Amino acid sequence: MGSCRLKKFLPLALVFAVSLAGAVWTDETTSKNSVRLERALKRFPNADANGDGILTLEEAREYRKRVQVERRARQRPDAPLIAGAVKHADLRYGPHARNVLDLYLPKDAAKPMPLVVFIHGGGFIDGDKGNVSPIILNQCLRRGAAVAAINYRFITTDPFPASLHDAARAVQYLRHNAAKHQIDPKRFAAFGGSAGGGTSLWLALHDDLADPSSDDPVARASSRLVCAGAIAGQTTYDPRELKEWLGDIVLQHRSVLPLYGAKDLDELLQPTPDRAKLFQECSPIHHVSADDPPLILFYRGETTPDVGGAIHSKVFGERLKAALDAVGVLIVLRADMDKTDDAAVAKELVAFLAKHLGVAATPRKPAPKRE
């Protein structure tokens, strides 16, 4: 269902991308003074990142980039799985088109298996479950752990906390259906990068979202994790704290306004009491308590002095580590990603999750072929 819509949307998006090329633009060009941008806004309302009803040149360019990235991701072949592993694609965990997940099960693993949930990044505006790292995926499978990769609603249509609640719902769905897939409901972990990392931390630190009185059996299941990891993840989504921690530049990020459906920064920096409560509810660091599970965080030691560097700054990890150290919760902070490589990060991340999930210390080697 969702894939059909993507196929229909993609040619239009490419037309839009082409329409931006070769034109004469200035920084002041918007849908208010450009017929082409006005038409583009009508055809592609999601390109209006801040939801103010005006499509700027910068927003149009960012939208084109996102379309191109998503197109490449959808055209990329599935990651090659280890021998015998099985993929159950597009399992539906909720009513929205993006409430789908892929479940990967290893062959001949000890039953019941632990589960690692991957949550993709993309500023809560784009991204896809297909972006799961093949290295991390196969390392988990080799150790006998199942892996789930989830999609969730974007803030361009459903502002916070919709995407966070979708992630929790996915965990609850998987726990409710654990017996069907021979998964251990008591051994769940999560990880992700950037927005996916922040969501993983939110899940790990938040109180259980299970609703024992619900008529929905999925909603009655626990959302709690045994451990979690984050790569360049955010630990607060309170715009006031973002500014305090990282300066004004971080507020220029394309996700800041649509995160809470705001029209301008004044709405966010001078929030109503209800919106201030929402900021805290959506920020991982405001859910720290002594019963939280162990965490591992990865960041670059040196970051560029721009929006991208700010939104992925090690300051997020340092602040969370101080808060968790104060209540005696194990947190490992690695701020040297710029001095290592993806394979090393993947190895340490999986080793940490495996240790706390109680799976093999080293990956299982394939059985030798018989002569």
N, C-alpha and C positions, 0 to 999 in steps of 0.2 A: 504493500500500500504506500508506505513512505517512499520506497524506491521509485514508484511510478511518478510521484510528484516531482522527485528530483530530476528525473529524465525530462519532464516537461519544462521544468524551471531552467535547466542548464542552458539550452539554446538561447533563451531570452537573456540570461545573465551574460552570455558571451556576446550577444549583440550589444548589450549595454557597455561591456568592456571595450568593444571595438569603437563604439560611438564616442568614447572619451579620447581616443587616440587621434592625433593629427589636428585637433582643434586648437584655436588660440584662446588661452584662458589667462585669467589673472587671479590673484588671491581673493579678490572681492567678488568673483563670479559665484552666484548662487542661483537657486531656482526662482528667485525673485526677479532676476535680471537676465536669465538665460532660458530660452525656450527649450533647449535640449535637456537642461537639468530639471526643468519643470516637468517635462514629459517623463524623464527618468524617475523622478520622485513618485509620480502616479503609478508607474509600472513596478517600481521596486521600493515600496515604503520602508522596508527594513534597512535601506541604505541611510536613512535619516537616523544616525546613531543616537543622537541626544533627544529625539522625539519632539523637536520644537517646530516641526512642520516646514522647515527650510532645509533644503539639501545644499550643503556647501561643496566647493570643489574638493576640499580635503576629505570630507565624508564620502564623496563619490569615488575618489581614488582608493580610500581604505576599503570600501565595499568591493571595488574591482579586485583588489589584492586578496580579500577573503574568498571571493568566488573562485579565483584561480587556485588558491591553496586547497579549498574543498574539492574542486574538480580533480586536482592531482591526487588527492587522498582517495577519492572514490574510484579513480582509474588504476590506482596502485594495486597489484595483485595481493591476495592474502599472504600473510607471513607464512613461510614454510614451517609446518609443525613437525615435531619429532614423530618418529614412526609410531603408529598406533593411536595417536591422539585423535580425539573426535571433537568437532565443532558443531554446536547447536546454535544456529544463527537466528537473530531477530525474535527472541523470546519476548513476549509482551508482558510487562510488569505493571502497566497502568493504562489509562484511557487515551492519553495524548499520543500523537503520531511519533513523538520522540521518546516515548516510554518503552524502549526496546533495549535488549542486551544480547550479547553473544556469550555463550558459555563453552569453555574449553575444558575437556576432561582427559587426563592422562590415562595411558593403558597400564594395566597391572599394578595400579597404586594400592597401597594398604587402604582398606575400607573401614570406616568412613574417612573421606579425605578432607583436609582443610581447604579453605577457599580464599583466594586473593582477588579483590575487586579493583579493577582499573577504572579511574575516572579521568576522562580526557580534559585537556586545557583548551584555551581559546578565548579567555576573557569573558566567559559565560555568553559569548555572542556567536561563536562558531566552534568548529572542531567536531570530531567524530570518534566513535568507539573503535573504528578501524585503525586509529593511530596508536594502538597499543604497541609497545616496543617488542619486536621479535625476540630480542635478547632476553628481556625480563620474562616474557611469556614462556619461552622454552626452558629457561632455567627453573621456573616454578613447576612446569610440567615434569621436568626430569626429576625433581625432588618429590614428586608425588602429590603436588598441590593442584587443585582445580583453579581456573582463572575465569573471572567474568569481566567483560568490558561493557560499560553502560553508556547510553545516550541519555540526555535530559533536556528539559525545556530551556530555551534561551531567554535572556532578560529583555530582548527586543520585543517579545510578545508577552512574557510573564515575568515581571520583575521579582527580585528577592522577596520571600525565600523559596520561590517555586523550584528552582534548580536544586537547592539544598534538600528540600523535601522529596524531590524525585530520587536523589541519591539514597536517602534513607529508605524510601519505598522500595527501591531495587534491592537493598540489603534485606529488607523484611520479606520481599517476595522470594528471594533465594533461600532464606532461612525457612520459610514456610514450606518450600518445595525441596528441602535438603534431602529427605529420605528418597525421593524419586530419583535423584542423581547420585546417591550414595555419598553425600557431603556431610561432614560433621557440623551441626548447627552451633556448636560451642567454640569452633575455631575459624573465625572470620577476620580477615585483615583487609586494608584498603591502601591504595597509593595512587598518586597522580602528579602531574606537573602543572605549575602555575595555578590556574583556577581549579584544576583537578586536585592539586596538592592542598589548596586551601579547603576544598570540600572534604577531602579525606581527613584533614585535621578537625574540621567541624564535626564530622561524624564521630571521630574518636573521642573528642572532648565533651560533646553534648550529652546531657542526660538521655536515658532510654526514651525513644519516641513511641514505644509500644502503647497501644490503647486497649487495655484489657476488656473494656466495656463495648468495644466496637462490634458491629454485626459482620464486619469484613475480617475474615481469618488472617489475611495478610497484614492488616493494620494491627492485629493483636500480637504479631511476632516482634521480637526484639530487634533494635537497630544498632546494638552495641558491637564494638570490635575488640579483638584481643590485642591488636597492635596496628600501627599505621606508619606510612612513610610519605614524604612530600619532597618534590624537587622544585625549588624556587617558588614555593607556595606562599600565599599571603596568610597572615595570622590575625589580621583585623580587616574588616570591611567598613569600619566607621570612618567616614570622610574627615572628621575632625582629627582623629588619630593618625590617619594617613598623612595629613598636612603637618601635624606635630612631629611625626617620626621622620618624614622624608621630604618635607618642603612642598611648596606650591606646585612644583613640576609634576608630581605624581597625580594631581587632580586633573591634569590634561589627558589622562588615559581615556580612551574611547569608551570604556565600560563604566566610568564613574557616575555619569548622569543616568543612564538607563538602568543601572543597578537597582535603584529604588524608584524609577519612573519620575525623576526630577526634571524640571525645566531649566534650572540654572544652579550654579554653585551656592548661591545664597540660601536656597531651600535646604541644602545639605549642611552647610556650615552654621546655620541658625535654625536647627530643626525644631519641629513641634515636639512635645513630650512623647507622643505616640511614635513618631519617627525615630527619636533618640532611643527608645526602647527597642525598636526594630534593628537599629544599628548594632546594639549589643547582642540581640538574639542571633544575628547573622555572623558575628565575629567569633572565630574559634577561641581567641585568648580570653574572652569573657565567660567561658564555660570551664575553666580550669578548676579541678578539684583533686583531692588526694587519692581518689579511686580511679583516676584516669589510666589508660593503658600506655605502655612504652611506645616512644616515637623516635623516628630517625628523620633528620632534615638535611637537605643538601642545597648549598648556594655557591655562587661564585665569590671568591675573596675580593676581587676587584670588579666593579661594575661601571658601565658607562654613565656619564652624567646626563642622562636623558630620561624620557618617560619609561622606556623599556627597562633601563637599569634600575630605576626607582621602584617600579612595581614588582621587581624580582630581587630586591635588595636583601642582603643577609641580615639587615636590621630586623626584619620580620622574625627570623629565627632566633636572634639574640634576645628579643623581647619575650618570646614564648619560653625560651630556655630559662630565663630569669624567673618567670612566673611558675614554671613547673619545678625548678630547683627548690623554690620556696616551700612547696608542699610535698617534696620528696618523691616526685614521679620521675622515672628514668626517661631522659631525652638525650639523644646523641645528635650533636650539631656538627656538620661538616661544611666548612666555608672555604673549600679549595677546589671547586669544580673546574675553575679556570686552569688548574695545574694538573689535571688528570684527564681521563677520557670517559666516554659514555659506557664503555665496557666495564671499567673499574667501578663506576657509580652503580651500575646494574648489579654487579657481583656483590657489593657491600649491602645494597638495599635488600636483595633477595636473601642474603645470608642472615640479615637482621630479622626479616619477617619469618624466615624458616625457623630460626631459633625460638622465637616466641610463639610460633604455631606448633612447635614440637614435631617438626619433620626432619628428614635426614640432614646431617651436617654438610654433606657433600652430595652433588647430583648423582643419581643412579646412572651407571654406564650401560649402554646398550648391550644386550646379551650377545656373546660371540656367535657368529654364524657357524652352523654345523657343516662339516665337509660332506 
